[in-house]
């Protein structure tokens, strides 16, 4: 997850990471659950 920074928590087991416009939800095991792009 180099270059990604922790932004927020989603519920109890998911963390949100961001890099530029990209966002990732990652579970407790470090697996990427969903990745999406923020649009202006």
Contact map, one row per residue, 1 for C-alpha under 8 A:
1111000000000000000000000000000000000000
1111000000000000000000000000000000000000
1111100000000000001000000000000000000000
1111110000000000111000000000000000000000
0011111000000000111000000000000000000000
0001111100000011110000000000000000000000
0000111110000011110000000000000000000000
0000011111000011100000000000000000000000
0000001111111111000000000000000000000000
0000000111111111000000001000000000000000
0000000011111100000000000000000000000000
0000000011111100000000000000000000000000
0000000011111110000000000011000000000000
0000000011111111000000001111000000000000
0000011111001111100000001110000000000000
0000011111000111110000111100000000000000
0001111100000011111000111100000000000000
0001111000000001111111110000000000000000
0011100000000000111111100000000000000000
0000000000000000011111000000000000000000
0000000000000000011111100000000000001110
0000000000000000011111110000000000111100
0000000000000001111011111000000000111100
0000000000000001110001111100000111110000
0000000001000111100000111110000111100000
0000000000000111100000011111111111000000
0000000000001110000000001111111110000000
0000000000001100000000000111111000000000
0000000000000000000000000111111000000000
0000000000000000000000000111111100000000
0000000000000000000000000111111110000000
0000000000000000000000011110011111100000
0000000000000000000000011110001111100000
0000000000000000000000011100000111110000
0000000000000000000001111000000111111000
0000000000000000000001110000000001111100
0000000000000000000011100000000000111110
0000000000000000000011100000000000011111
0000000000000000000010000000000000001111
0000000000000000000000000000000000000111
